[in-house]
Amino acid sequence: MTIALRLWDLEDRDLPRVFEGHTNWVSTVAWSPDQRQALSGSFDETVRLWDLQT
């Protein structure tokens, strides 16, 4: 099972980005100060770094 991290645009109510890779629920997300990267932690015992610019 692949769990997707979804990044919503709340102003437009649009779902522009979906990041797939975790195999269990995502429990936390943090953004870099420049908003170019996100770090997610999951119950699959992994941490993933996502490039939000691509």
PDB file with SEQRES, HELIX, SHEET and CRYST1 records, atoms N, CA, C and O in Angstrom:
SEQRES   1 A   54  MET THR ILE ALA LEU ARG LEU TRP ASP LEU GLU ASP ARG          
SEQRES   2 A   54  ASP LEU PRO ARG VAL PHE GLU GLY HIS THR ASN TRP VAL          
SEQRES   3 A   54  SER THR VAL ALA TRP SER PRO ASP GLN ARG GLN ALA LEU          
SEQRES   4 A   54  SER GLY SER PHE ASP GLU THR VAL ARG LEU TRP ASP LEU          
SEQRES   5 A   54  GLN THR                                                      
SHEET    1 AA1 2 ILE A   3  ASP A   9  0                                        
SHEET    2 AA1 2 ASP A  14  HIS A  22 -1                                        
SHEET    1 AA2 3 VAL A  26  TRP A  31  0                                        
SHEET    2 AA2 3 GLN A  37  SER A  42 -1                                        
SHEET    3 AA2 3 VAL A  47  ASP A  51 -1                                        
CRYST1    1.000    1.000    1.000  90.00  90.00  90.00 P 1           1          
ATOM      1  N   MET A   1       0.846  -1.175   0.000  1.00  0.00           N  
ATOM      2  CA  MET A   1       0.000   0.000   0.000  1.00  0.00           C  
ATOM      3  C   MET A   1       0.893   1.241   0.000  1.00  0.00           C  
ATOM      4  O   MET A   1       1.829   1.330   0.794  1.00  0.00           O  
ATOM      5  N   THR A   2       0.611   2.184  -0.873  1.00  0.00           N  
ATOM      6  CA  THR A   2       1.332   3.448  -0.906  1.00  0.00           C  
ATOM      7  C   THR A   2       0.435   4.544  -0.354  1.00  0.00           C  
ATOM      8  O   THR A   2      -0.724   4.678  -0.745  1.00  0.00           O  
ATOM      9  N   ILE A   3       0.987   5.313   0.550  1.00  0.00           N  
ATOM     10  CA  ILE A   3       0.264   6.431   1.146  1.00  0.00           C  
ATOM     11  C   ILE A   3       0.747   7.710   0.472  1.00  0.00           C  
ATOM     12  O   ILE A   3       1.951   7.902   0.303  1.00  0.00           O  
ATOM     13  N   ALA A   4      -0.166   8.575   0.091  1.00  0.00           N  
ATOM     14  CA  ALA A   4       0.192   9.813  -0.594  1.00  0.00           C  
ATOM     15  C   ALA A   4       0.066  11.000   0.356  1.00  0.00           C  
ATOM     16  O   ALA A   4      -0.883  11.100   1.133  1.00  0.00           O  
ATOM     17  N   LEU A   5       1.037  11.885   0.274  1.00  0.00           N  
ATOM     18  CA  LEU A   5       1.005  13.169   0.963  1.00  0.00           C  
ATOM     19  C   LEU A   5       0.411  14.161  -0.027  1.00  0.00           C  
ATOM     20  O   LEU A   5       0.935  14.336  -1.127  1.00  0.00           O  
ATOM     21  N   ARG A   6      -0.675  14.807   0.360  1.00  0.00           N  
ATOM     22  CA  ARG A   6      -1.366  15.719  -0.549  1.00  0.00           C  
ATOM     23  C   ARG A   6      -1.165  17.157  -0.096  1.00  0.00           C  
ATOM     24  O   ARG A   6      -1.380  17.488   1.070  1.00  0.00           O  
ATOM     25  N   LEU A   7      -0.755  18.001  -1.018  1.00  0.00           N  
ATOM     26  CA  LEU A   7      -0.514  19.414  -0.740  1.00  0.00           C  
ATOM     27  C   LEU A   7      -1.636  20.220  -1.388  1.00  0.00           C  
ATOM     28  O   LEU A   7      -1.699  20.339  -2.612  1.00  0.00           O  
ATOM     29  N   TRP A   8      -2.514  20.769  -0.564  1.00  0.00           N  
ATOM     30  CA  TRP A   8      -3.683  21.496  -1.059  1.00  0.00           C  
ATOM     31  C   TRP A   8      -3.395  22.987  -1.157  1.00  0.00           C  
ATOM     32  O   TRP A   8      -2.661  23.541  -0.339  1.00  0.00           O  
ATOM     33  N   ASP A   9      -3.975  23.629  -2.159  1.00  0.00           N  
ATOM     34  CA  ASP A   9      -3.983  25.085  -2.272  1.00  0.00           C  
ATOM     35  C   ASP A   9      -5.311  25.546  -1.677  1.00  0.00           C  
ATOM     36  O   ASP A   9      -6.360  25.382  -2.300  1.00  0.00           O  
ATOM     37  N   LEU A  10      -5.272  26.115  -0.484  1.00  0.00           N  
ATOM     38  CA  LEU A  10      -6.509  26.443   0.216  1.00  0.00           C  
ATOM     39  C   LEU A  10      -7.243  27.629  -0.393  1.00  0.00           C  
ATOM     40  O   LEU A  10      -8.465  27.723  -0.272  1.00  0.00           O  
ATOM     41  N   GLU A  11      -6.525  28.532  -1.041  1.00  0.00           N  
ATOM     42  CA  GLU A  11      -7.189  29.669  -1.681  1.00  0.00           C  
ATOM     43  C   GLU A  11      -8.016  29.217  -2.877  1.00  0.00           C  
ATOM     44  O   GLU A  11      -9.160  29.643  -3.038  1.00  0.00           O  
ATOM     45  N   ASP A  12      -7.449  28.362  -3.713  1.00  0.00           N  
ATOM     46  CA  ASP A  12      -8.141  27.890  -4.914  1.00  0.00           C  
ATOM     47  C   ASP A  12      -8.922  26.601  -4.678  1.00  0.00           C  
ATOM     48  O   ASP A  12      -9.673  26.158  -5.546  1.00  0.00           O  
ATOM     49  N   ARG A  13      -8.743  25.998  -3.493  1.00  0.00           N  
ATOM     50  CA  ARG A  13      -9.352  24.703  -3.169  1.00  0.00           C  
ATOM     51  C   ARG A  13      -8.993  23.654  -4.208  1.00  0.00           C  
ATOM     52  O   ARG A  13      -9.827  22.867  -4.654  1.00  0.00           O  
ATOM     53  N   ASP A  14      -7.732  23.675  -4.572  1.00  0.00           N  
ATOM     54  CA  ASP A  14      -7.215  22.795  -5.613  1.00  0.00           C  
ATOM     55  C   ASP A  14      -6.195  21.844  -4.999  1.00  0.00           C  
ATOM     56  O   ASP A  14      -5.587  22.154  -3.974  1.00  0.00           O  
ATOM     57  N   LEU A  15      -6.012  20.704  -5.619  1.00  0.00           N  
ATOM     58  CA  LEU A  15      -5.013  19.724  -5.189  1.00  0.00           C  
ATOM     59  C   LEU A  15      -3.919  19.671  -6.250  1.00  0.00           C  
ATOM     60  O   LEU A  15      -3.943  18.798  -7.118  1.00  0.00           O  
ATOM     61  N   PRO A  16      -2.957  20.596  -6.191  1.00  0.00           N  
ATOM     62  CA  PRO A  16      -1.953  20.650  -7.248  1.00  0.00           C  
ATOM     63  C   PRO A  16      -0.846  19.612  -7.136  1.00  0.00           C  
ATOM     64  O   PRO A  16      -0.222  19.277  -8.143  1.00  0.00           O  
ATOM     65  N   ARG A  17      -0.584  19.091  -5.935  1.00  0.00           N  
ATOM     66  CA  ARG A  17       0.568  18.202  -5.772  1.00  0.00           C  
ATOM     67  C   ARG A  17       0.210  16.986  -4.939  1.00  0.00           C  
ATOM     68  O   ARG A  17      -0.476  17.092  -3.923  1.00  0.00           O  
ATOM     69  N   VAL A  18       0.682  15.832  -5.381  1.00  0.00           N  
ATOM     70  CA  VAL A  18       0.541  14.581  -4.640  1.00  0.00           C  
ATOM     71  C   VAL A  18       1.914  13.930  -4.602  1.00  0.00           C  
ATOM     72  O   VAL A  18       2.534  13.714  -5.644  1.00  0.00           O  
ATOM     73  N   PHE A  19       2.390  13.616  -3.398  1.00  0.00           N  
ATOM     74  CA  PHE A  19       3.699  13.000  -3.213  1.00  0.00           C  
ATOM     75  C   PHE A  19       3.486  11.584  -2.693  1.00  0.00           C  
ATOM     76  O   PHE A  19       2.888  11.395  -1.634  1.00  0.00           O  
ATOM     77  N   GLU A  20       3.967  10.598  -3.423  1.00  0.00           N  
ATOM     78  CA  GLU A  20       3.794   9.202  -3.036  1.00  0.00           C  
ATOM     79  C   GLU A  20       5.128   8.589  -2.638  1.00  0.00           C  
ATOM     80  O   GLU A  20       6.166   8.896  -3.224  1.00  0.00           O  
ATOM     81  N   GLY A  21       5.087   7.719  -1.638  1.00  0.00           N  
ATOM     82  CA  GLY A  21       6.309   7.042  -1.247  1.00  0.00           C  
ATOM     83  C   GLY A  21       6.230   6.360   0.103  1.00  0.00           C  
ATOM     84  O   GLY A  21       6.839   5.308   0.299  1.00  0.00           O  
ATOM     85  N   HIS A  22       5.482   6.944   1.050  1.00  0.00           N  
ATOM     86  CA  HIS A  22       5.339   6.296   2.349  1.00  0.00           C  
ATOM     87  C   HIS A  22       4.447   5.063   2.211  1.00  0.00           C  
ATOM     88  O   HIS A  22       3.594   4.994   1.327  1.00  0.00           O  
ATOM     89  N   THR A  23       4.659   4.101   3.094  1.00  0.00           N  
ATOM     90  CA  THR A  23       3.849   2.882   3.073  1.00  0.00           C  
ATOM     91  C   THR A  23       2.963   2.750   4.308  1.00  0.00           C  
ATOM     92  O   THR A  23       2.340   1.710   4.523  1.00  0.00           O  
ATOM     93  N   ASN A  24       2.907   3.803   5.115  1.00  0.00           N  
ATOM     94  CA  ASN A  24       2.010   3.854   6.262  1.00  0.00           C  
ATOM     95  C   ASN A  24       1.624   5.316   6.461  1.00  0.00           C  
ATOM     96  O   ASN A  24       2.141   6.196   5.773  1.00  0.00           O  
ATOM     97  N   TRP A  25       0.724   5.573   7.394  1.00  0.00           N  
ATOM     98  CA  TRP A  25       0.206   6.923   7.595  1.00  0.00           C  
ATOM     99  C   TRP A  25       1.314   7.929   7.871  1.00  0.00           C  
ATOM    100  O   TRP A  25       2.273   7.636   8.585  1.00  0.00           O  
ATOM    101  N   VAL A  26       1.169   9.117   7.296  1.00  0.00           N  
ATOM    102  CA  VAL A  26       2.075  10.237   7.566  1.00  0.00           C  
ATOM    103  C   VAL A  26       1.635  10.869   8.880  1.00  0.00           C  
ATOM    104  O   VAL A  26       0.457  11.178   9.066  1.00  0.00           O  
ATOM    105  N   SER A  27       2.588  11.059   9.793  1.00  0.00           N  
ATOM    106  CA  SER A  27       2.251  11.581  11.115  1.00  0.00           C  
ATOM    107  C   SER A  27       2.678  13.025  11.319  1.00  0.00           C  
ATOM    108  O   SER A  27       2.154  13.702  12.203  1.00  0.00           O  
ATOM    109  N   THR A  28       3.624  13.512  10.514  1.00  0.00           N  
ATOM    110  CA  THR A  28       4.089  14.887  10.690  1.00  0.00           C  
ATOM    111  C   THR A  28       4.684  15.420   9.392  1.00  0.00           C  
ATOM    112  O   THR A  28       5.222  14.669   8.579  1.00  0.00           O  
ATOM    113  N   VAL A  29       4.573  16.725   9.219  1.00  0.00           N  
ATOM    114  CA  VAL A  29       5.152  17.402   8.056  1.00  0.00           C  
ATOM    115  C   VAL A  29       5.741  18.723   8.528  1.00  0.00           C  
ATOM    116  O   VAL A  29       5.141  19.422   9.344  1.00  0.00           O  
ATOM    117  N   ALA A  30       6.920  19.062   8.011  1.00  0.00           N  
ATOM    118  CA  ALA A  30       7.552  20.354   8.296  1.00  0.00           C  
ATOM    119  C   ALA A  30       8.041  20.954   6.983  1.00  0.00           C  
ATOM    120  O   ALA A  30       8.501  20.244   6.089  1.00  0.00           O  
ATOM    121  N   TRP A  31       7.932  22.269   6.889  1.00  0.00           N  
ATOM    122  CA  TRP A  31       8.375  22.972   5.685  1.00  0.00           C  
ATOM    123  C   TRP A  31       9.667  23.714   5.961  1.00  0.00           C  
ATOM    124  O   TRP A  31       9.905  24.182   7.074  1.00  0.00           O  
ATOM    125  N   SER A  32      10.510  23.819   4.921  1.00  0.00           N  
ATOM    126  CA  SER A  32      11.728  24.610   5.030  1.00  0.00           C  
ATOM    127  C   SER A  32      11.337  26.088   5.084  1.00  0.00           C  
ATOM    128  O   SER A  32      10.264  26.458   4.606  1.00  0.00           O  
ATOM    129  N   PRO A  33      12.196  26.942   5.664  1.00  0.00           N  
ATOM    130  CA  PRO A  33      11.866  28.368   5.760  1.00  0.00           C  
ATOM    131  C   PRO A  33      11.562  29.023   4.408  1.00  0.00           C  
ATOM    132  O   PRO A  33      10.759  29.954   4.344  1.00  0.00           O  
ATOM    133  N   ASP A  34      12.186  28.554   3.343  1.00  0.00           N  
ATOM    134  CA  ASP A  34      11.942  29.147   2.020  1.00  0.00           C  
ATOM    135  C   ASP A  34      10.776  28.484   1.278  1.00  0.00           C  
ATOM    136  O   ASP A  34      10.484  28.843   0.138  1.00  0.00           O  
ATOM    137  N   GLN A  35      10.112  27.520   1.919  1.00  0.00           N  
ATOM    138  CA  GLN A  35       8.942  26.835   1.364  1.00  0.00           C  
ATOM    139  C   GLN A  35       9.246  26.015   0.104  1.00  0.00           C  
ATOM    140  O   GLN A  35       8.333  25.695  -0.656  1.00  0.00           O  
ATOM    141  N   ARG A  36      10.503  25.676  -0.120  1.00  0.00           N  
ATOM    142  CA  ARG A  36      10.880  24.909  -1.311  1.00  0.00           C  
ATOM    143  C   ARG A  36      10.945  23.410  -1.063  1.00  0.00           C  
ATOM    144  O   ARG A  36      10.948  22.621  -2.009  1.00  0.00           O  
ATOM    145  N   GLN A  37      10.997  23.013   0.206  1.00  0.00           N  
ATOM    146  CA  GLN A  37      11.080  21.598   0.549  1.00  0.00           C  
ATOM    147  C   GLN A  37      10.148  21.300   1.717  1.00  0.00           C  
ATOM    148  O   GLN A  37       9.847  22.171   2.532  1.00  0.00           O  
ATOM    149  N   ALA A  38       9.705  20.062   1.777  1.00  0.00           N  
ATOM    150  CA  ALA A  38       8.918  19.585   2.914  1.00  0.00           C  
ATOM    151  C   ALA A  38       9.535  18.276   3.389  1.00  0.00           C  
ATOM    152  O   ALA A  38      10.060  17.495   2.595  1.00  0.00           O  
ATOM    153  N   LEU A  39       9.464  18.055   4.675  1.00  0.00           N  
ATOM    154  CA  LEU A  39       9.973  16.840   5.291  1.00  0.00           C  
ATOM    155  C   LEU A  39       8.784  16.145   5.937  1.00  0.00           C  
ATOM    156  O   LEU A  39       8.058  16.761   6.718  1.00  0.00           O  
ATOM    157  N   SER A  40       8.576  14.869   5.622  1.00  0.00           N  
ATOM    158  CA  SER A  40       7.449  14.141   6.210  1.00  0.00           C  
ATOM    159  C   SER A  40       7.959  12.926   6.969  1.00  0.00           C  
ATOM    160  O   SER A  40       8.899  12.252   6.548  1.00  0.00           O  
ATOM    161  N   GLY A  41       7.315  12.669   8.092  1.00  0.00           N  
ATOM    162  CA  GLY A  41       7.614  11.489   8.889  1.00  0.00           C  
ATOM    163  C   GLY A  41       6.389  10.591   8.919  1.00  0.00           C  
ATOM    164  O   GLY A  41       5.256  11.070   8.937  1.00  0.00           O  
ATOM    165  N   SER A  42       6.626   9.284   8.925  1.00  0.00           N  
ATOM    166  CA  SER A  42       5.530   8.332   8.788  1.00  0.00           C  
ATOM    167  C   SER A  42       5.643   7.208   9.810  1.00  0.00           C  
ATOM    168  O   SER A  42       6.706   6.964  10.380  1.00  0.00           O  
ATOM    169  N   PHE A  43       4.521   6.535  10.023  1.00  0.00           N  
ATOM    170  CA  PHE A  43       4.508   5.342  10.862  1.00  0.00           C  
ATOM    171  C   PHE A  43       5.209   4.163  10.197  1.00  0.00           C  
ATOM    172  O   PHE A  43       5.342   3.103  10.809  1.00  0.00           O  
ATOM    173  N   ASP A  44       5.663   4.329   8.948  1.00  0.00           N  
ATOM    174  CA  ASP A  44       6.481   3.284   8.319  1.00  0.00           C  
ATOM    175  C   ASP A  44       7.949   3.408   8.738  1.00  0.00           C  
ATOM    176  O   ASP A  44       8.820   2.717   8.209  1.00  0.00           O  
ATOM    177  N   GLU A  45       8.206   4.309   9.708  1.00  0.00           N  
ATOM    178  CA  GLU A  45       9.534   4.527  10.294  1.00  0.00           C  
ATOM    179  C   GLU A  45      10.520   5.121   9.299  1.00  0.00           C  
ATOM    180  O   GLU A  45      11.719   4.846   9.363  1.00  0.00           O  
ATOM    181  N   THR A  46      10.004   5.948   8.364  1.00  0.00           N  
ATOM    182  CA  THR A  46      10.871   6.659   7.428  1.00  0.00           C  
ATOM    183  C   THR A  46      10.574   8.148   7.495  1.00  0.00           C  
ATOM    184  O   THR A  46       9.499   8.582   7.911  1.00  0.00           O  
ATOM    185  N   VAL A  47      11.562   8.904   7.071  1.00  0.00           N  
ATOM    186  CA  VAL A  47      11.434  10.347   6.890  1.00  0.00           C  
ATOM    187  C   VAL A  47      11.784  10.621   5.442  1.00  0.00           C  
ATOM    188  O   VAL A  47      12.782  10.109   4.936  1.00  0.00           O  
ATOM    189  N   ARG A  48      10.973  11.425   4.772  1.00  0.00           N  
ATOM    190  CA  ARG A  48      11.214  11.721   3.355  1.00  0.00           C  
ATOM    191  C   ARG A  48      11.306  13.225   3.158  1.00  0.00           C  
ATOM    192  O   ARG A  48      10.564  14.002   3.758  1.00  0.00           O  
ATOM    193  N   LEU A  49      12.245  13.612   2.293  1.00  0.00           N  
ATOM    194  CA  LEU A  49      12.432  15.009   1.929  1.00  0.00           C  
ATOM    195  C   LEU A  49      11.861  15.207   0.533  1.00  0.00           C  
ATOM    196  O   LEU A  49      12.255  14.518  -0.407  1.00  0.00           O  
ATOM    197  N   TRP A  50      10.929  16.151   0.398  1.00  0.00           N  
ATOM    198  CA  TRP A  50      10.237  16.391  -0.860  1.00  0.00           C  
ATOM    199  C   TRP A  50      10.640  17.744  -1.430  1.00  0.00           C  
ATOM    200  O   TRP A  50      10.712  18.732  -0.699  1.00  0.00           O  
ATOM    201  N   ASP A  51      10.902  17.790  -2.722  1.00  0.00           N  
ATOM    202  CA  ASP A  51      11.181  19.038  -3.428  1.00  0.00           C  
ATOM    203  C   ASP A  51       9.850  19.587  -3.920  1.00  0.00           C  
ATOM    204  O   ASP A  51       9.210  18.972  -4.773  1.00  0.00           O  
ATOM    205  N   LEU A  52       9.425  20.721  -3.402  1.00  0.00           N  
ATOM    206  CA  LEU A  52       8.126  21.282  -3.752  1.00  0.00           C  
ATOM    207  C   LEU A  52       8.164  22.095  -5.035  1.00  0.00           C  
ATOM    208  O   LEU A  52       7.121  22.539  -5.515  1.00  0.00           O  
ATOM    209  N   GLN A  53       9.349  22.299  -5.597  1.00  0.00           N  
ATOM    210  CA  GLN A  53       9.495  23.114  -6.798  1.00  0.00           C  
ATOM    211  C   GLN A  53       9.359  22.320  -8.085  1.00  0.00           C  
ATOM    212  O   GLN A  53       9.192  22.913  -9.151  1.00  0.00           O  
ATOM    213  N   THR A  54       9.425  20.987  -8.020  1.00  0.00           N  
ATOM    214  CA  THR A  54       9.361  20.191  -9.252  1.00  0.00           C  
ATOM    215  C   THR A  54       7.997  19.588  -9.441  1.00  0.00           C  
ATOM    216  O   THR A  54       7.762  18.887 -10.425  1.00  0.00           O  
TER     217      THR A  54                                                      
END                                                                             
